[in-house]
């Protein structure tokens, strides 16, 4: 195990199940309960012309396994017009596309929304300067969607 991995696990444990400063992760507090945040998120994604491909309810999966988990939902979404040029530059970015957003409730009952920053993803996959316009547009769209979904606009 790397020291960075161990530090992330320790930070997640100390922070009640999540690390607030994970590399490339943008987290935003929501004014709404998790279910409403997810609904608002999906509505904003569609309003921006993107497709919602899936909703994964981790808490429901935990319940089916006889375990408990506070509300934790991943929404998978994207737009081929934005994602395809990035994959043309480096197909390995396909591991991070389509985009994902996580909505969860922390131990104090606060709702959060998090997603990977497209600039960080571009850097991670060594995309260079060519797709900068697309990455900037993706980042702006995600920021706008997150603000609306969390009520922080």
C-alpha contacts under 8 A as a table, 3 or more apart, distances in Angstrom:
res1	aa1	res2	aa2	distance
1	X	5	X	6.52
1	X	6	X	6.90
2	X	5	X	5.23
2	X	6	X	6.41
3	X	6	X	5.06
3	X	7	X	6.01
4	X	7	X	5.03
4	X	8	X	6.15
5	X	8	X	5.13
5	X	9	X	6.33
6	X	9	X	5.15
6	X	10	X	6.17
7	X	10	X	5.11
7	X	11	X	6.01
8	X	11	X	5.06
8	X	12	X	6.05
8	X	19	X	6.70
8	X	22	X	7.41
9	X	12	X	5.08
9	X	13	X	6.19
10	X	13	X	5.09
10	X	14	X	6.11
11	X	14	X	5.09
11	X	15	X	6.02
11	X	18	X	7.32
11	X	19	X	5.50
12	X	15	X	5.18
12	X	16	X	6.34
12	X	17	X	4.85
12	X	18	X	4.20
12	X	19	X	4.42
12	X	20	X	7.94
13	X	16	X	5.46
13	X	17	X	5.31
13	X	18	X	6.98
14	X	17	X	7.41
15	X	18	X	5.77
15	X	19	X	6.28
15	X	20	X	7.70
16	X	106	X	6.79
16	X	107	X	6.00
17	X	106	X	7.26
17	X	107	X	7.86
19	X	22	X	5.91
20	X	27	X	7.23
21	X	25	X	6.99
22	X	25	X	5.48
23	X	120	X	7.98
24	X	116	X	5.53
24	X	117	X	5.40
24	X	120	X	5.16
24	X	121	X	7.39
25	X	114	X	6.58
25	X	115	X	5.69
25	X	116	X	4.62
25	X	117	X	5.96
26	X	114	X	5.36
26	X	115	X	5.42
26	X	116	X	6.06
26	X	117	X	6.16
27	X	112	X	6.71
27	X	113	X	5.63
27	X	114	X	4.15
27	X	115	X	6.71
28	X	112	X	5.68
28	X	113	X	5.27
28	X	114	X	6.24
28	X	146	X	7.50
28	X	150	X	7.40
29	X	110	X	7.37
29	X	111	X	6.03
29	X	112	X	4.51
29	X	113	X	6.36
29	X	150	X	6.72
30	X	33	X	7.55
30	X	37	X	7.03
30	X	110	X	7.52
30	X	111	X	5.30
30	X	112	X	5.43
30	X	113	X	6.80
30	X	149	X	7.55
30	X	150	X	4.08
30	X	151	X	6.39
30	X	152	X	7.29
31	X	111	X	7.29
31	X	150	X	5.76
31	X	151	X	5.84
31	X	152	X	7.56
32	X	36	X	6.02
32	X	37	X	5.72
32	X	111	X	6.79
32	X	150	X	6.56
32	X	151	X	7.48
33	X	36	X	5.53
33	X	37	X	6.15
33	X	105	X	7.98
33	X	110	X	7.83
33	X	111	X	6.01
34	X	37	X	5.01
34	X	38	X	6.17
34	X	71	X	6.59
34	X	72	X	7.89
34	X	103	X	6.34
34	X	104	X	6.24
34	X	105	X	6.49
34	X	111	X	5.72
34	X	112	X	7.75
35	X	38	X	5.21
35	X	39	X	6.29
36	X	39	X	5.02
36	X	40	X	6.05
37	X	40	X	5.12
37	X	41	X	5.95
37	X	103	X	7.26
37	X	113	X	7.96
37	X	149	X	5.55
37	X	150	X	6.06
38	X	41	X	4.95
38	X	42	X	6.17
38	X	73	X	7.63
38	X	75	X	7.80
38	X	103	X	6.66
38	X	149	X	7.43
39	X	42	X	5.29
39	X	43	X	6.20
39	X	149	X	7.96
40	X	43	X	5.09
40	X	44	X	6.13
40	X	148	X	7.31
40	X	149	X	4.72
40	X	150	X	7.77
41	X	44	X	5.21
41	X	45	X	6.13
41	X	145	X	6.57
41	X	146	X	6.90
41	X	148	X	7.50
41	X	149	X	4.65
41	X	150	X	7.92
42	X	45	X	5.04
42	X	46	X	6.26
42	X	52	X	6.75
42	X	75	X	7.73
43	X	46	X	5.26
43	X	47	X	6.12
44	X	47	X	4.84
44	X	48	X	6.24
44	X	145	X	5.49
44	X	148	X	7.07
44	X	149	X	6.90
45	X	48	X	5.29
45	X	49	X	6.76
45	X	50	X	5.51
45	X	51	X	7.00
45	X	52	X	7.11
45	X	77	X	7.56
45	X	145	X	6.40
46	X	49	X	5.13
46	X	50	X	5.14
46	X	51	X	6.04
46	X	52	X	7.08
47	X	50	X	7.37
48	X	141	X	7.41
48	X	145	X	7.97
49	X	79	X	7.55
50	X	77	X	6.74
50	X	78	X	5.24
50	X	79	X	5.01
51	X	77	X	5.44
51	X	78	X	5.46
51	X	79	X	6.23
52	X	55	X	7.86
52	X	75	X	7.19
52	X	76	X	6.04
52	X	77	X	4.34
52	X	78	X	6.81
53	X	75	X	7.73
53	X	76	X	5.50
53	X	77	X	5.28
53	X	78	X	7.70
54	X	75	X	5.87
54	X	76	X	5.15
54	X	77	X	7.12
55	X	73	X	6.83
55	X	74	X	5.73
55	X	75	X	4.56
55	X	76	X	6.34
56	X	73	X	5.52
56	X	74	X	5.02
56	X	75	X	6.39
57	X	60	X	5.41
57	X	61	X	6.51
57	X	71	X	7.81
57	X	72	X	6.20
57	X	73	X	4.56
57	X	74	X	6.61
58	X	61	X	4.98
58	X	62	X	6.14
58	X	69	X	7.58
58	X	71	X	7.48
58	X	72	X	5.42
58	X	73	X	5.82
58	X	74	X	7.70
59	X	62	X	5.00
59	X	63	X	6.18
59	X	68	X	6.83
59	X	69	X	4.98
59	X	70	X	6.22
59	X	71	X	5.48
59	X	72	X	5.66
59	X	73	X	7.44
60	X	63	X	5.02
60	X	64	X	6.29
61	X	64	X	5.14
61	X	65	X	6.43
62	X	65	X	5.07
62	X	66	X	6.36
62	X	67	X	4.88
62	X	68	X	5.72
62	X	69	X	6.25
63	X	66	X	4.98
63	X	67	X	5.07
63	X	68	X	5.71
63	X	69	X	7.55
64	X	67	X	7.31
69	X	72	X	7.38
70	X	104	X	7.23
70	X	105	X	5.96
70	X	106	X	7.29
70	X	107	X	7.89
71	X	103	X	7.77
71	X	104	X	5.39
71	X	105	X	5.53
72	X	102	X	7.09
72	X	103	X	5.75
72	X	104	X	4.27
72	X	105	X	6.69
73	X	102	X	5.72
73	X	103	X	5.23
73	X	104	X	6.35
74	X	100	X	6.52
74	X	101	X	5.59
74	X	102	X	4.51
74	X	103	X	6.41
75	X	100	X	5.56
75	X	101	X	5.27
75	X	102	X	6.49
76	X	98	X	6.36
76	X	99	X	5.80
76	X	100	X	4.50
76	X	101	X	6.67
77	X	98	X	5.59
77	X	99	X	5.38
77	X	100	X	6.20
78	X	82	X	7.87
78	X	83	X	7.26
78	X	97	X	7.49
78	X	98	X	5.09
78	X	99	X	5.72
79	X	82	X	5.60
79	X	83	X	6.15
79	X	98	X	7.69
80	X	83	X	4.95
80	X	84	X	5.32
81	X	84	X	5.92
81	X	85	X	7.20
82	X	85	X	6.28
82	X	86	X	7.15
82	X	134	X	6.26
82	X	138	X	7.37
83	X	86	X	5.32
83	X	87	X	6.38
83	X	97	X	6.89
83	X	98	X	7.21
84	X	87	X	5.03
84	X	88	X	6.07
85	X	88	X	4.86
85	X	89	X	6.32
85	X	131	X	7.28
86	X	89	X	5.11
86	X	90	X	6.36
86	X	91	X	7.46
86	X	93	X	7.06
86	X	127	X	7.43
86	X	131	X	6.57
87	X	90	X	4.86
87	X	91	X	4.19
87	X	92	X	6.97
87	X	93	X	5.93
87	X	94	X	6.15
88	X	91	X	6.03
89	X	127	X	6.24
89	X	131	X	7.74
90	X	93	X	6.10
90	X	125	X	6.98
90	X	126	X	7.79
90	X	127	X	6.59
91	X	94	X	5.61
92	X	95	X	6.01
92	X	125	X	6.82
93	X	96	X	5.44
93	X	97	X	6.46
93	X	121	X	7.36
93	X	122	X	7.76
93	X	125	X	5.95
94	X	97	X	4.73
94	X	98	X	7.21
96	X	99	X	6.34
96	X	100	X	8.00
96	X	121	X	7.45
97	X	100	X	7.72
99	X	115	X	7.94
99	X	116	X	7.82
100	X	115	X	6.20
100	X	116	X	7.48
101	X	113	X	6.80
101	X	114	X	5.61
101	X	115	X	4.66
101	X	116	X	7.70
102	X	112	X	7.89
102	X	113	X	5.54
102	X	114	X	5.14
102	X	115	X	6.39
103	X	111	X	7.03
103	X	112	X	5.56
103	X	113	X	4.49
103	X	114	X	6.58
104	X	111	X	5.64
104	X	112	X	5.40
104	X	113	X	6.70
105	X	108	X	7.82
105	X	109	X	5.60
105	X	110	X	5.40
105	X	111	X	4.41
105	X	112	X	6.26
106	X	109	X	5.34
106	X	110	X	5.41
106	X	111	X	6.46
106	X	112	X	7.56
107	X	110	X	7.42
113	X	146	X	7.25
113	X	150	X	7.37
116	X	120	X	7.22
116	X	121	X	7.06
117	X	120	X	5.27
117	X	121	X	6.40
117	X	139	X	6.56
118	X	121	X	4.88
118	X	122	X	6.10
118	X	135	X	5.84
118	X	136	X	7.70
118	X	138	X	6.52
118	X	139	X	5.56
119	X	122	X	5.09
119	X	123	X	6.22
119	X	135	X	6.18
119	X	136	X	7.33
119	X	139	X	7.11
120	X	123	X	5.04
120	X	124	X	5.95
121	X	124	X	4.94
121	X	125	X	6.22
122	X	125	X	5.31
122	X	126	X	5.99
122	X	127	X	5.21
122	X	128	X	7.37
122	X	135	X	7.26
123	X	126	X	4.95
123	X	127	X	6.30
123	X	128	X	7.26
127	X	130	X	7.23
127	X	131	X	6.98
128	X	131	X	7.21
128	X	132	X	7.63
129	X	132	X	5.27
130	X	133	X	7.83
131	X	134	X	5.39
131	X	135	X	6.25
132	X	135	X	5.05
132	X	136	X	5.96
133	X	136	X	5.16
133	X	137	X	6.19
134	X	137	X	5.08
134	X	138	X	6.12
135	X	138	X	5.03
135	X	139	X	6.11
136	X	139	X	5.13
136	X	140	X	6.16
137	X	140	X	5.10
137	X	141	X	6.08
138	X	141	X	5.13
138	X	142	X	6.08
139	X	142	X	5.16
139	X	143	X	6.09
140	X	143	X	5.14
140	X	144	X	6.17
141	X	144	X	5.12
141	X	145	X	6.08
142	X	145	X	5.05
142	X	146	X	5.98
143	X	146	X	5.14
143	X	147	X	6.12
144	X	147	X	5.19
144	X	148	X	6.32
144	X	153	X	7.89
145	X	148	X	5.30
145	X	149	X	6.03
146	X	149	X	5.06
146	X	150	X	6.02
147	X	150	X	5.39
147	X	151	X	5.87
147	X	152	X	4.89
147	X	153	X	4.89
148	X	151	X	5.14
148	X	152	X	6.44
148	X	153	X	5.70
149	X	152	X	7.91
150	X	153	X	7.94
